[in-house]
Amino acid sequence: MKSVLSALIFLLGAATIVHAQTAPFDMSGERPKGSKPIAPETVAPLVITPQKTTPRVTTPQATTPKITAPPAVVPQAITPVIPAQSVPAVKQATATPAAAEFRRYVVPFADLRLEGEYDRKSWSLYLTPEQAAAPAKFNFAYQNAVVVAPEASQLTIFLNNRAIGQQQIGSPDDASAISFDVPRGLLQPGANLVTFEVTQRHRTDCTIQSTYELWSDIDPAKTYLSFAEQDAQKLSSTDAIRAIGVDDAGKTEFNLVVPALAQPGTTKPLLRLAQGLSLLSGMPNETFSFSTDSLPPAGPGKMTVLVGTPAELQPLFSAPAAAQTAALATFVKDPRTGSTILLISGPSWQAVSGAIDTIVSPTDRDPSVRRDILVTQRWTAPDALFLFSDTSLSFSQLGINTTEFSGRRFHTSFNVAVPSDFYANAYGEATILLDAAYAKNVLPGSHIDVYVNGSIATTKPITATGGGIFRHLPIRVTMRHFKPGLNTVTLEAMLLTNEDQACVPGTTSGTTPRFALFDTSTFHMPDFARVAQRPNLAALAGTGYPYNRGIVPVALFIDRADPDTLSATATLLGQMAVVAGHPIALDLIASPSGIGNRDAIFMGSISQMPTMTLAQMNIATTSQASWRPVTTGQGAQPETAVTFDEWRSRIGGGALQRQISLFQDWMRRNFDISLSSLQFIPGAEKVFTPSNLNSFMIAQGTSASGESSWTIVTAPSAKDLRTGVEAITSQLDWPQIAGHITVYSSKTGKVDTVPVSRFDFVMSQPWSFTNYRLIAANWLSTNILSYAFLLIVLFLLIGVATSGILAKIGRRG
């Protein structure tokens, strides 16, 4: 008993001694003479804030690896050992780096999803010389589907075709933040290629259908390049406009502050400036806003442009003395906020216009000079090559590399562009000469599909067993779904195997290649008919036609020069300039009588539109009073057309009408025959009345003289006009513009089109028998009755001619 009691007393004494040692062992140098030791309570704890530090990657476990961001550390639990002289440095390290960090957001989309077993997205990011020279980190956050197998799935980031990081995909519960150091010297001034590539496999399923469940989402708000040096924010020349980039939602915004906005004579140079800024930045989701009396807050993807004479700008900003005597365009610092502003000034508005020309002139191009590429690299790289006639391009030229694939559904895409006078959507066929190989275990029933702009164009079955190599295998691709401007062609291989049918556990992530696609494959575009059509909103969205080809300035009618209307006009013209490849020359008019035979654009609220213009576009003039979008909480008024159809069905024609409609759908689906193709003469355009569910409309038609095109862009109010233009010019909705009329609903986000019933040909090429033959072939392919009638007439003529010949040379009884 005494020995136990002695042991307890000894242990208690040892614990008391250890607890009394409050200061940890310090291996720092000897303190200067006279210095006082640091009391434990005065040592500031090292506080780590996850949002302000670089996330670290934890080592994944063998079963379910997962990449996690570091957890927030409780300050009381940290007892760092810090010498006395280092205390101020610790305080600075916890506050200064986060405040000094400069971010360039990378993703030019609102959402970025990588789908399937293999996916790859590439685009370019423009950097200034200061940003390219500064040390940088690449940060991103992602989340994936729960069915993605982490042990067989990887996400790789490339910068300028060099892998800077690779991660196992394992973050199904919430987004994981990852950071990679960018190697010094890898970034370059100008365009830098950014690529996200994923390889994903299913946890349990081996079917082709299961591959559609695989996805990884990249968060644009947490994907950026971070620079610690302040010089990375410096904009040294107007060429830095190209480096404006995007915000955390993938948008780009130019804020033009013009105190003299209401003065006549300022609108034309400002709209030219907007087009030049759009072309220089080249971003897919650009918007413009005009204001007169305040500087908007700065931020990523935003640029404030201050325009006016020094006297006009004085209440907002003190212009440099040089602006008093000469035109000036430069970046300056706002002394109030420290943000960078693009200043465009001069002693008069004539000098201001000259300063604007110094910025915009590098983007000017003669409309008569043919361009070879459609610039798309800011959202999809490489730029799309224009195809004007018989052309063959290898997959390597189209940006597709040789790839080996071990999964079940392989897909890859490339872009090409066709001119605004493309007219071969009814008869033409392009050809893919495929160089590929498939393994011995691939079964018959597998097939290769080709899509054009998301619509299936052709299917090529794999019928042989035992593997095989395709060498220039011809796959014919109908050109029905091609349209003027950008076109995306997707090749997809569906691979069936006995192993997938058995689906033994552990075989979902096989690594043996089943399919190989070689970059020597070729896409061949044959000669096609070239004749422009009027109206054709798809050509406007694709290449800016007809305004991209005008030799004389386009007539522009604006009902009021208020900030909302001008903002909508600048945003629309900026997008048109991007697809046209150059700024569009404008001439502002006060009434339709000043248009003459020129192409024209009408911008404004529908109540201010000239009645004659609406009637020429086959838009009901009653819309000026009746078109009022439904507001929240307001019941929608019944549409006249809907009410008419309901009464017709009540009277008794409903059942018959439904049967006819079903038959029409069956004919269109199986034989590509519609009622419009069974007419000798196309029907007249019907008068269109916009629904109150719609909040924006763009329509195109022939001018009163019949020699030019008119386009009207309108909405119930100036505010609706601005909202509608910003939505329709987005990278997601702009390609949906087509037909004779396109309408947009801000309430539902839906875009609807009214197809063209009757159009006019506009000859865009010199006379050529080959071109006329191709035009006739396409027209007859869309007008079946006319084609049949011509055949009958031709047979009758042959019969009459044959009878006449036989009557002269034959025997008489």
Secondary structure as GFF3:
##gff-version 3
##sequence-region A 1 813
A	DSSP	alpha_helix	2	20	.	.	.	ID=ss1
A	DSSP	three_ten_helix	40	42	.	.	.	ID=ss2
A	DSSP	three_ten_helix	50	52	.	.	.	ID=ss3
A	DSSP	three_ten_helix	75	77	.	.	.	ID=ss4
A	DSSP	three_ten_helix	84	86	.	.	.	ID=ss5
A	DSSP	alpha_helix	87	100	.	.	.	ID=ss6
A	DSSP	beta_strand	102	105	.	.	.	ID=ss7
A	DSSP	beta_strand	112	115	.	.	.	ID=ss8
A	DSSP	beta_strand	118	127	.	.	.	ID=ss9
A	DSSP	alpha_helix	129	133	.	.	.	ID=ss10
A	DSSP	beta_strand	136	144	.	.	.	ID=ss11
A	DSSP	three_ten_helix	150	152	.	.	.	ID=ss12
A	DSSP	beta_strand	154	159	.	.	.	ID=ss13
A	DSSP	beta_strand	162	168	.	.	.	ID=ss14
A	DSSP	beta_strand	176	181	.	.	.	ID=ss15
A	DSSP	beta_strand	190	199	.	.	.	ID=ss16
A	DSSP	three_ten_helix	209	213	.	.	.	ID=ss17
A	DSSP	beta_strand	215	218	.	.	.	ID=ss18
A	DSSP	three_ten_helix	220	222	.	.	.	ID=ss19
A	DSSP	beta_strand	224	227	.	.	.	ID=ss20
A	DSSP	three_ten_helix	230	233	.	.	.	ID=ss21
A	DSSP	three_ten_helix	238	243	.	.	.	ID=ss22
A	DSSP	beta_strand	252	257	.	.	.	ID=ss23
A	DSSP	alpha_helix	267	281	.	.	.	ID=ss24
A	DSSP	beta_strand	286	291	.	.	.	ID=ss25
A	DSSP	beta_strand	302	307	.	.	.	ID=ss26
A	DSSP	alpha_helix	310	313	.	.	.	ID=ss27
A	DSSP	three_ten_helix	321	324	.	.	.	ID=ss28
A	DSSP	beta_strand	328	333	.	.	.	ID=ss29
A	DSSP	beta_strand	340	345	.	.	.	ID=ss30
A	DSSP	alpha_helix	349	360	.	.	.	ID=ss31
A	DSSP	three_ten_helix	361	363	.	.	.	ID=ss32
A	DSSP	beta_strand	373	374	.	.	.	ID=ss33
A	DSSP	beta_strand	384	386	.	.	.	ID=ss34
A	DSSP	beta_strand	391	394	.	.	.	ID=ss35
A	DSSP	beta_strand	403	405	.	.	.	ID=ss36
A	DSSP	beta_strand	409	418	.	.	.	ID=ss37
A	DSSP	beta_strand	429	438	.	.	.	ID=ss38
A	DSSP	beta_strand	447	452	.	.	.	ID=ss39
A	DSSP	beta_strand	455	461	.	.	.	ID=ss40
A	DSSP	beta_strand	468	478	.	.	.	ID=ss41
A	DSSP	beta_strand	485	494	.	.	.	ID=ss42
A	DSSP	alpha_helix	498	502	.	.	.	ID=ss43
A	DSSP	beta_strand	515	517	.	.	.	ID=ss44
A	DSSP	beta_strand	522	525	.	.	.	ID=ss45
A	DSSP	beta_strand	532	534	.	.	.	ID=ss46
A	DSSP	alpha_helix	537	543	.	.	.	ID=ss47
A	DSSP	beta_strand	554	558	.	.	.	ID=ss48
A	DSSP	alpha_helix	563	580	.	.	.	ID=ss49
A	DSSP	beta_strand	586	589	.	.	.	ID=ss50
A	DSSP	three_ten_helix	592	594	.	.	.	ID=ss51
A	DSSP	beta_strand	600	605	.	.	.	ID=ss52
A	DSSP	three_ten_helix	606	608	.	.	.	ID=ss53
A	DSSP	alpha_helix	611	616	.	.	.	ID=ss54
A	DSSP	alpha_helix	623	626	.	.	.	ID=ss55
A	DSSP	alpha_helix	640	648	.	.	.	ID=ss56
A	DSSP	pi_helix	649	653	.	.	.	ID=ss57
A	DSSP	alpha_helix	654	671	.	.	.	ID=ss58
A	DSSP	three_ten_helix	675	678	.	.	.	ID=ss59
A	DSSP	beta_strand	696	702	.	.	.	ID=ss60
A	DSSP	beta_strand	709	715	.	.	.	ID=ss61
A	DSSP	alpha_helix	718	728	.	.	.	ID=ss62
A	DSSP	three_ten_helix	734	736	.	.	.	ID=ss63
A	DSSP	beta_strand	741	744	.	.	.	ID=ss64
A	DSSP	beta_strand	751	754	.	.	.	ID=ss65
A	DSSP	beta_strand	760	762	.	.	.	ID=ss66
A	DSSP	alpha_helix	769	782	.	.	.	ID=ss67
A	DSSP	alpha_helix	784	809	.	.	.	ID=ss68
###
